[in-house]
Amino acid sequence: MNSENLTLSEKIVSPSYIRQGSQARRTHEQLIRHLLEQGKCPEEGWSESTIELFLNELAVMDSNNFLGNCGVGEREGRVASSLVARRHYRLIHGIGRSGDIAAIQPKAAGSSLLNKLTNSVVLDILRLAGVRSVASCFVVPMATGMSLTLCFLTLRHRRPKARYIIWPRIDQKSCFKSMITAGFEPVVVENVLEGDELRTDLEAVERKIEELGAENILCVHSTTSCFAPRVPDRLEELAAVCAKHNIPHIVNNAYGVQSSKCMHLIQQGARVGRIDAFVQSLDKNFMVPVGGAIIAGFDESFIQEISKMYPGRASASPSLDVLITLLTLGANGYKKYLSERKEIYSFLAQELKSLASAHGERLLHTPHNPISLAMSLDGLQAESDKAVTQLGSMLFTRQVSGARVIPLGKEQTISGHTFRGFMSHSESYPCPYLNAASAVGITREDVTLCMKRLDKCLKALKKEGNAVKNGSGADHKEQIINEVHRTYITSVFSEGDVHHESGCDISQLRPLVFLSCF
């Protein structure tokens, strides 16, 4: 209510009560005023009532919510379902205009303000996370792969003769396909093995530049966050190489915002050499639904050039999701999540090392990877060729998500290029292994439960392997099935769920266990 309406209200309800209510409302409005003045993430998180007040204020500024509005165009923010309208807080027009995702929409002042504020708040968080000299960023409603493609397409206009992208190998399909989709030829540079770690082969990168010619290379496409034993690329050295040869440098920082080490690498790379843009996922770093990314860089004009390359208007959903999340958490709340993630990384490493030792395996030594860990599976491989992939199936059926089991010798062809040893980031990594990651939002309970279930799966597979070696006949195989089956039931139900007390007929689950374990 404005001051005039509050004065009128005092004629209906006691003025002292109205003044008290007005002061309470002013507290909400003061928080909104600080956001508009500073364009930064508030130190402390807002209440849901403040956020909803703010979003409703934005929504009434869009033409689809004008009282008496008469729309006669083809895109007037019409929504058939009131449920859908409420899901989007009636911010229906999206962001940007047909030629620029960052442009202001005349008929959607509220949505335009949402877009600008989100980009400003996210920029503040990137600086807080460690890239202090980042100049500009924008949220784009595409996941990381397509956002990388947008960066490559923008560089095409600057380097029209370029055909190649130099890419230190990282076994994630979206990274590779982002280059193919943009119409370029990836030049895969194999990593070098240093101890257990797979690291950037800088000499091979230099040789490729000399062989192909700098003018024919669109950019170097490097990576920070990745699955161990692959570790972040040598960003400082690559940035220096790019500056030396005047080659653009695009960094895939998919889930690196949550890691101070990854963000420091980007900051240092920009300081000593060249980094043109770095791209990060919204869902992996900010715990929001899949579908958005942040494109950021140190040259504001180049980031604006990328935003103008996006064709048409865009969905406001990713911007809305991340703004609501950051306003809820506040800067201090987000920093707390980052701190907890780092602590749990150490806890995960300790627990995984202990478990590995108990099963005759070892935690691979990958100190340069701040998020992901890997445990060898040599003993499991020795049991049988299929035991490693069986472990992956068993973990999945036991509701352990995110763990990756990497066998030896897998081949995968993507867009005509065959990767040997696919998923291991190397043509011939020395051993099979299991990945686990300490990502933002993980809890100690997640780690404890994962270790418990992993331990039971390894024991079951070992028992199966020993039984197959020592036994024979169908009766013995039936005994194996029953043993693995009992392990499955215990692993699923022993953490507080129903078990024998529930009257569950265990035999009904035997077909599922048989399929997952044999």
C-alpha positions as CSV (number, residue, x, y, z in Angstrom):
1,M,0.0,0.0,0.0
2,N,1.1,3.6,-0.6
3,S,0.9,6.3,2.0
4,E,-2.5,7.5,0.8
5,N,-4.0,4.1,1.2
6,L,-2.5,3.6,4.6
7,T,-4.0,6.9,5.7
8,L,-7.4,5.8,4.5
9,S,-6.9,2.5,6.3
10,E,-6.5,4.3,9.6
11,K,-10.2,5.4,9.3
12,I,-11.2,1.7,9.3
13,V,-8.7,0.1,11.8
14,S,-7.0,1.7,14.8
15,P,-4.2,4.0,13.5
16,S,-1.7,2.4,15.9
17,Y,-2.3,-1.0,14.4
18,I,-2.0,0.4,10.8
19,R,1.3,2.1,11.7
20,Q,2.7,-1.1,13.1
21,G,1.7,-3.0,10.0
22,S,3.2,-0.2,7.9
23,Q,6.5,-0.5,9.7
24,A,6.6,-4.2,9.2
25,R,6.0,-3.8,5.5
26,R,8.7,-1.1,5.4
27,T,11.2,-3.8,6.6
28,H,10.5,-5.9,3.5
29,E,10.7,-2.8,1.3
30,Q,14.0,-1.8,2.7
31,L,15.5,-5.1,1.8
32,I,14.2,-4.7,-1.8
33,R,15.6,-1.1,-1.9
34,H,19.1,-2.4,-0.9
35,L,18.9,-5.0,-3.7
36,L,18.0,-2.4,-6.3
37,E,20.6,0.1,-5.0
38,Q,23.5,-2.3,-4.8
39,G,22.7,-5.1,-7.2
40,K,24.4,-7.6,-5.0
41,C,23.4,-10.7,-3.2
42,P,22.2,-9.7,0.3
43,E,24.5,-10.9,3.1
44,E,21.6,-12.6,4.9
45,G,18.8,-14.6,3.2
46,W,15.3,-13.2,2.8
47,S,12.1,-14.7,4.1
48,E,9.8,-16.3,1.6
49,S,7.2,-13.6,2.3
50,T,9.8,-10.9,1.3
51,I,10.7,-12.8,-1.9
52,E,7.1,-13.3,-2.9
53,L,6.3,-9.7,-2.2
54,F,9.2,-8.7,-4.5
55,L,8.2,-11.1,-7.3
56,N,4.6,-10.0,-7.2
57,E,5.7,-6.4,-7.4
58,L,7.7,-7.3,-10.5
59,A,4.8,-9.3,-12.1
60,V,2.3,-6.4,-11.9
61,M,4.8,-4.4,-14.0
62,D,4.4,-6.8,-17.0
63,S,1.6,-6.0,-19.5
64,N,0.0,-9.4,-19.2
65,N,-0.9,-8.5,-15.6
66,F,-2.2,-4.9,-16.4
67,L,-5.8,-4.5,-15.3
68,G,-7.8,-3.9,-18.5
69,N,-5.0,-4.7,-20.8
70,C,-6.1,-5.4,-24.4
71,G,-3.6,-7.6,-26.3
72,V,-4.0,-8.1,-30.0
73,G,-0.5,-9.4,-30.8
74,E,0.7,-13.0,-31.3
75,R,2.6,-13.1,-28.0
76,E,0.7,-11.4,-25.2
77,G,1.7,-13.5,-22.2
78,R,-1.4,-15.6,-22.4
79,V,-1.4,-18.7,-20.2
80,A,-4.2,-21.3,-20.3
81,S,-3.4,-22.9,-17.0
82,S,-3.6,-20.9,-13.8
83,L,-1.3,-23.5,-12.2
84,V,1.4,-22.7,-14.8
85,A,0.9,-19.0,-14.3
86,R,1.4,-19.4,-10.5
87,R,4.4,-21.6,-11.1
88,H,6.1,-18.7,-12.9
89,Y,4.7,-16.0,-10.5
90,R,2.9,-14.7,-13.6
91,L,6.2,-13.5,-15.1
92,I,5.3,-14.9,-18.5
93,H,7.1,-12.7,-21.1
94,G,10.5,-14.3,-20.6
95,I,13.7,-12.3,-21.0
96,G,15.3,-10.4,-23.8
97,R,14.0,-9.5,-27.3
98,S,14.2,-11.1,-30.6
99,G,17.8,-9.9,-31.3
100,D,19.4,-9.8,-27.8
101,I,18.8,-11.9,-24.7
102,A,19.9,-9.0,-22.5
103,A,17.6,-6.4,-24.1
104,I,14.8,-4.6,-22.3
105,Q,11.2,-5.6,-23.2
106,P,8.9,-2.6,-23.4
107,K,5.8,-4.6,-22.5
108,A,7.6,-6.5,-19.6
109,A,9.4,-4.0,-17.3
110,G,9.1,-6.4,-14.4
111,S,10.7,-9.4,-16.3
112,S,13.4,-7.1,-17.7
113,L,14.2,-5.9,-14.2
114,L,14.3,-9.6,-13.0
115,N,16.8,-10.4,-15.8
116,K,19.1,-7.5,-15.0
117,L,19.1,-8.1,-11.2
118,T,19.7,-11.8,-11.6
119,N,22.8,-11.2,-13.8
120,S,24.1,-8.6,-11.3
121,V,23.5,-10.9,-8.3
122,V,25.2,-13.8,-10.0
123,L,28.2,-11.7,-11.0
124,D,28.5,-10.8,-7.3
125,I,28.5,-14.5,-6.3
126,L,31.2,-15.3,-8.9
127,R,33.4,-12.7,-7.4
128,L,32.6,-13.9,-3.9
129,A,33.5,-17.5,-5.0
130,G,37.0,-16.4,-6.1
131,V,37.0,-14.8,-9.6
132,R,37.3,-11.3,-8.3
133,S,38.2,-9.6,-11.6
134,V,35.3,-11.0,-13.6
135,A,33.8,-8.1,-15.5
136,S,30.4,-9.4,-16.8
137,C,28.1,-12.4,-17.0
138,F,24.6,-13.4,-18.0
139,V,22.3,-16.3,-17.3
140,V,21.3,-18.2,-20.4
141,P,18.4,-20.8,-20.4
142,M,20.6,-23.6,-21.8
143,A,22.7,-26.2,-20.1
144,T,26.5,-26.1,-20.2
145,G,27.0,-27.9,-23.5
146,M,24.8,-25.6,-25.6
147,S,26.2,-22.5,-23.8
148,L,29.7,-23.5,-24.9
149,T,28.4,-23.9,-28.4
150,L,27.1,-20.3,-28.2
151,C,30.6,-19.1,-27.2
152,F,32.2,-21.0,-30.2
153,L,29.6,-19.6,-32.6
154,T,30.4,-16.0,-31.4
155,L,34.1,-16.6,-31.9
156,R,33.4,-17.7,-35.5
157,H,32.7,-14.1,-36.4
158,R,36.0,-13.0,-35.0
159,R,38.0,-15.8,-36.6
160,P,36.2,-16.8,-39.8
161,K,39.0,-18.9,-41.2
162,A,39.4,-21.0,-38.1
163,R,38.4,-24.7,-38.3
164,Y,39.9,-26.4,-35.2
165,I,39.3,-26.3,-31.5
166,I,42.2,-27.7,-29.3
167,W,40.7,-29.7,-26.5
168,P,42.6,-31.5,-23.7
169,R,40.6,-34.8,-23.5
170,I,37.7,-34.9,-21.0
171,D,35.3,-37.8,-21.4
172,Q,32.0,-36.1,-21.3
173,K,29.8,-36.2,-24.4
174,S,28.3,-32.8,-24.1
175,C,31.7,-31.1,-24.1
176,F,32.7,-32.9,-27.3
177,K,29.4,-32.4,-29.0
178,S,29.3,-28.7,-28.2
179,M,32.2,-28.2,-30.6
180,I,30.7,-30.5,-33.3
181,T,27.4,-28.7,-33.1
182,A,29.1,-25.4,-33.6
183,G,30.6,-26.8,-36.8
184,F,34.2,-27.1,-35.7
185,E,36.7,-30.0,-35.7
186,P,37.9,-30.9,-32.2
187,V,41.6,-31.7,-31.9
188,V,41.8,-34.1,-29.0
189,V,45.0,-33.8,-26.9
190,E,45.5,-36.9,-24.8
191,N,46.4,-36.3,-21.1
192,V,49.6,-37.4,-19.5
193,L,49.7,-39.7,-16.5
194,E,51.6,-38.2,-13.5
195,G,51.3,-40.6,-10.6
196,D,47.7,-41.5,-10.5
197,E,46.6,-38.1,-12.0
198,L,45.7,-37.4,-15.6
199,R,47.1,-33.9,-16.4
200,T,47.3,-31.5,-19.4
201,D,50.0,-32.3,-21.9
202,L,51.2,-28.8,-22.6
203,E,53.9,-29.8,-25.0
204,A,51.3,-31.6,-27.1
205,V,49.1,-28.5,-27.1
206,E,52.1,-26.4,-28.3
207,R,52.8,-28.9,-31.1
208,K,49.3,-28.9,-32.3
209,I,49.3,-25.1,-32.5
210,E,52.5,-25.2,-34.6
211,E,51.2,-28.0,-36.8
212,L,47.8,-26.4,-37.5
213,G,48.8,-22.7,-37.4
214,A,47.4,-20.3,-34.9
215,E,45.2,-18.6,-37.4
216,N,43.3,-21.8,-38.1
217,I,42.5,-22.5,-34.5
218,L,39.3,-21.1,-33.1
219,C,40.2,-21.5,-29.5
220,V,41.6,-23.7,-26.8
221,H,38.7,-25.4,-24.9
222,S,39.9,-26.3,-21.4
223,T,38.2,-27.8,-18.3
224,T,38.3,-27.2,-14.6
225,S,35.8,-29.4,-12.8
226,C,36.0,-33.1,-13.8
227,F,36.0,-36.7,-12.6
228,A,39.1,-38.1,-10.9
229,P,41.7,-39.3,-11.8
230,R,41.4,-36.5,-14.4
231,V,42.3,-33.2,-12.7
232,P,41.6,-29.6,-13.8
233,D,43.7,-28.5,-16.7
234,R,46.8,-26.4,-16.2
235,L,44.8,-23.2,-16.7
236,E,47.6,-20.7,-16.0
237,E,49.9,-22.4,-18.5
238,L,47.2,-22.8,-21.1
239,A,46.2,-19.1,-20.7
240,A,49.8,-18.1,-21.2
241,V,50.1,-20.2,-24.3
242,C,46.8,-18.7,-25.7
243,A,48.1,-15.1,-25.0
244,K,51.4,-16.0,-26.6
245,H,49.8,-17.2,-29.9
246,N,46.8,-14.8,-29.7
247,I,44.3,-17.7,-29.6
248,P,41.0,-17.3,-27.7
249,H,40.5,-19.5,-24.6
250,I,37.1,-20.9,-23.5
251,V,36.9,-22.7,-20.1
252,N,34.3,-25.3,-19.2
253,N,33.8,-24.6,-15.5
254,A,30.7,-26.8,-15.3
255,Y,30.6,-27.4,-11.6
256,G,33.6,-25.3,-10.6
257,V,31.9,-22.4,-8.9
258,Q,31.6,-24.5,-5.7
259,S,35.3,-25.1,-5.6
260,S,37.6,-22.2,-4.5
261,K,40.5,-24.1,-6.2
262,C,38.8,-24.1,-9.6
263,M,37.8,-20.5,-9.3
264,H,41.3,-19.5,-8.3
265,L,42.7,-21.3,-11.4
266,I,40.4,-19.1,-13.6
267,Q,41.4,-15.9,-11.7
268,Q,45.1,-16.7,-12.1
269,G,44.7,-17.8,-15.7
270,A,43.1,-14.4,-16.5
271,R,45.9,-12.6,-14.6
272,V,48.9,-14.3,-16.3
273,G,47.4,-15.0,-19.8
274,R,44.2,-15.1,-21.7
275,I,40.7,-16.5,-20.8
276,D,37.9,-15.1,-23.0
277,A,34.9,-16.8,-21.3
278,F,34.1,-19.4,-18.7
279,V,30.8,-21.3,-18.5
280,Q,29.2,-22.9,-15.5
281,S,26.0,-24.9,-14.8
282,L,23.3,-23.4,-12.6
283,D,21.9,-26.8,-11.3
284,K,25.3,-28.2,-10.4
285,N,26.5,-25.1,-8.5
286,F,23.3,-23.5,-7.1
287,M,21.0,-26.5,-6.5
288,V,18.2,-25.4,-8.9
289,P,16.5,-27.4,-11.7
290,V,18.5,-28.3,-14.8
291,G,18.3,-26.0,-17.8
292,G,20.5,-22.9,-17.2
293,A,24.1,-21.8,-17.3
294,I,26.2,-18.7,-16.6
295,I,28.5,-17.3,-19.3
296,A,31.1,-15.0,-17.8
297,G,34.3,-13.3,-18.8
298,F,36.8,-10.5,-18.2
299,D,35.9,-8.4,-21.3
300,E,32.4,-7.0,-21.0
301,S,32.1,-6.3,-24.7
302,F,32.8,-9.9,-25.6
303,I,30.2,-11.2,-23.1
304,Q,27.7,-8.8,-24.6
305,E,28.6,-10.1,-28.0
306,I,27.9,-13.7,-26.9
307,S,24.5,-12.6,-25.5
308,K,23.6,-10.9,-28.7
309,M,24.4,-14.2,-30.6
310,Y,21.5,-15.9,-28.8
311,P,18.6,-15.9,-31.3
312,G,15.2,-14.8,-30.0
313,R,13.7,-14.3,-26.5
314,A,14.4,-16.8,-23.8
315,S,12.7,-18.5,-20.8
316,A,13.0,-16.6,-17.6
317,S,12.7,-19.8,-15.5
318,P,16.5,-20.4,-14.9
319,S,16.9,-16.7,-14.0
320,L,13.9,-16.8,-11.6
321,D,15.1,-20.1,-10.0
322,V,18.7,-18.9,-9.3
323,L,17.5,-15.4,-8.1
324,I,15.0,-17.0,-5.7
325,T,17.7,-19.4,-4.4
326,L,20.3,-16.8,-3.8
327,L,17.9,-14.4,-2.1
328,T,16.8,-17.3,0.1
329,L,20.3,-18.3,1.0
330,G,22.0,-14.9,1.0
331,A,25.8,-14.6,0.5
332,N,26.5,-16.0,4.0
333,G,24.2,-19.0,3.4
334,Y,25.8,-19.8,0.1
335,K,29.3,-19.5,1.6
336,K,28.2,-21.9,4.3
337,Y,27.2,-24.5,1.7
338,L,30.7,-24.1,0.0
339,S,32.4,-24.5,3.4
340,E,30.4,-27.6,4.2
341,R,31.2,-29.1,0.8
342,K,34.9,-28.7,1.4
343,E,34.7,-30.3,4.8
344,I,32.7,-33.3,3.5
345,Y,35.2,-33.7,0.7
346,S,37.8,-34.5,3.4
347,F,35.4,-36.8,5.2
348,L,34.6,-38.6,1.9
349,A,38.3,-39.1,1.2
350,Q,38.9,-40.5,4.6
351,E,35.9,-42.9,4.5
352,L,36.7,-44.0,0.9
353,K,40.4,-44.6,1.8
354,S,39.4,-46.7,4.8
355,L,36.9,-48.7,2.8
356,A,39.4,-49.3,-0.1
357,S,42.0,-50.5,2.3
358,A,39.6,-53.0,3.9
359,H,38.9,-54.5,0.4
360,G,42.5,-54.6,-0.7
361,E,42.1,-51.5,-2.9
362,R,43.4,-48.0,-2.6
363,L,42.2,-44.4,-2.9
364,L,43.9,-43.0,-6.0
365,H,46.2,-40.0,-5.2
366,T,44.6,-37.0,-7.0
367,P,45.4,-34.0,-4.9
368,H,44.7,-31.5,-7.8
369,N,41.0,-32.5,-8.0
370,P,39.1,-30.6,-5.3
371,I,35.7,-32.3,-5.9
372,S,36.0,-35.8,-7.2
373,L,37.7,-38.9,-5.8
374,A,38.5,-42.3,-7.2
375,M,39.1,-45.8,-5.7
376,S,40.8,-48.6,-7.5
377,L,39.0,-51.7,-8.4
378,D,41.9,-54.0,-9.3
379,G,40.8,-56.8,-7.0
380,L,37.3,-56.8,-8.4
381,Q,38.7,-56.9,-12.0
382,A,40.7,-59.9,-11.0
383,E,37.6,-61.7,-9.9
384,S,36.0,-61.6,-13.3
385,D,35.7,-59.3,-16.3
386,K,32.1,-58.4,-15.6
387,A,32.5,-57.8,-11.8
388,V,33.3,-54.1,-12.3
389,T,30.2,-53.3,-14.3
390,Q,28.1,-55.5,-12.0
391,L,29.2,-53.2,-9.1
392,G,27.8,-50.2,-11.0
393,S,24.4,-52.0,-11.5
394,M,24.3,-53.1,-7.8
395,L,24.9,-49.6,-6.5
396,F,22.2,-48.2,-8.8
397,T,19.6,-50.7,-7.6
398,R,20.6,-49.9,-4.1
399,Q,19.7,-46.2,-4.6
400,V,23.3,-45.0,-4.7
401,S,23.2,-42.3,-7.4
402,G,26.2,-40.4,-8.8
403,A,28.8,-43.1,-8.2
404,R,30.5,-44.0,-11.5
405,V,32.2,-47.3,-12.1
406,I,34.8,-47.2,-14.8
407,P,35.9,-50.5,-16.5
408,L,39.0,-50.9,-18.6
409,G,39.0,-50.9,-22.4
410,K,35.6,-49.4,-23.2
411,E,35.3,-47.8,-26.6
412,Q,32.8,-45.1,-27.6
413,T,32.3,-43.4,-31.0
414,I,30.9,-39.8,-30.9
415,S,30.2,-38.0,-34.1
416,G,32.7,-40.1,-35.9
417,H,35.5,-39.9,-33.4
418,T,36.4,-43.1,-31.5
419,F,37.6,-42.7,-27.9
420,R,39.5,-45.7,-26.5
421,G,39.2,-46.2,-22.8
422,F,36.1,-44.0,-22.8
423,M,35.0,-42.6,-19.4
424,S,38.6,-42.8,-18.1
425,H,39.9,-39.7,-19.9
426,S,42.7,-41.9,-21.2
427,E,43.4,-44.5,-23.9
428,S,45.0,-46.8,-21.3
429,Y,44.5,-45.9,-17.7
430,P,46.3,-48.5,-15.5
431,C,43.3,-49.7,-13.5
432,P,39.5,-49.7,-13.3
433,Y,38.0,-47.5,-10.6
434,L,35.0,-46.0,-8.9
435,N,34.2,-42.3,-8.7
436,A,32.5,-40.4,-5.9
437,A,32.2,-36.6,-5.6
438,S,31.7,-34.2,-2.8
439,A,29.4,-31.7,-4.6
440,V,27.5,-28.7,-3.1
441,G,24.6,-29.8,-1.0
442,I,26.0,-33.2,0.0
443,T,25.7,-34.3,3.6
444,R,27.7,-36.5,5.9
445,E,24.7,-38.9,6.0
446,D,25.0,-39.3,2.2
447,V,28.6,-40.3,2.6
448,T,28.0,-42.7,5.5
449,L,25.1,-44.4,3.7
450,C,27.0,-44.7,0.4
451,M,30.0,-46.3,2.2
452,K,27.8,-48.8,4.0
453,R,26.1,-49.9,0.8
454,L,29.3,-50.0,-1.2
455,D,30.9,-52.1,1.4
456,K,28.0,-54.6,1.2
457,C,28.1,-54.7,-2.5
458,L,31.9,-55.4,-2.6
459,K,31.5,-58.2,0.0
460,A,28.7,-59.8,-2.0
461,L,30.7,-59.7,-5.2
462,K,33.8,-61.1,-3.5
463,K,31.7,-63.9,-2.0
464,E,30.2,-64.6,-5.4
465,G,33.6,-64.8,-7.0
466,N,35.0,-67.1,-4.4
467,A,31.9,-69.4,-4.6
468,V,32.2,-69.6,-8.3
469,K,35.8,-70.6,-8.1
470,N,35.3,-73.2,-5.4
471,G,31.8,-74.6,-6.2
472,S,30.0,-76.2,-9.0
473,G,26.5,-77.1,-10.2
474,A,23.1,-75.5,-10.2
475,D,22.5,-76.0,-6.5
476,H,25.6,-74.0,-5.7
477,K,24.6,-71.2,-8.0
478,E,21.2,-71.1,-6.3
479,Q,23.1,-70.6,-3.0
480,I,25.0,-67.7,-4.5
481,I,21.8,-66.0,-5.7
482,N,20.3,-66.3,-2.2
483,E,23.4,-64.9,-0.5
484,V,23.6,-61.9,-2.9
485,H,19.9,-61.5,-2.5
486,R,20.1,-61.3,1.3
487,T,22.8,-58.7,1.0
488,Y,20.5,-56.7,-1.3
489,I,17.6,-56.8,1.1
490,T,19.8,-55.8,4.1
491,S,21.4,-52.9,2.2
492,V,18.1,-51.5,1.2
493,F,16.1,-52.0,4.4
494,S,18.6,-51.9,7.2
495,E,18.8,-48.1,7.3
496,G,15.5,-47.6,9.1
497,D,13.1,-48.8,6.4
498,V,10.7,-51.7,6.8
499,H,12.2,-55.1,6.9
500,H,11.0,-58.4,8.5
501,E,8.6,-56.4,10.7
502,S,6.7,-55.2,7.7
503,G,5.8,-58.7,6.5
504,C,7.7,-58.1,3.3
505,D,7.9,-61.3,1.2
506,I,11.7,-61.3,0.4
507,S,11.3,-63.9,-2.3
508,Q,9.3,-61.5,-4.5
509,L,12.4,-59.4,-5.0
510,R,14.6,-62.3,-6.1
511,P,14.2,-61.6,-9.9
512,L,15.4,-58.0,-9.5
513,V,18.4,-59.1,-7.5
514,F,19.2,-61.8,-10.1
515,L,19.1,-59.3,-12.9
516,S,21.2,-56.8,-11.1
517,C,23.9,-59.1,-9.9
518,F,24.4,-61.8,-12.6
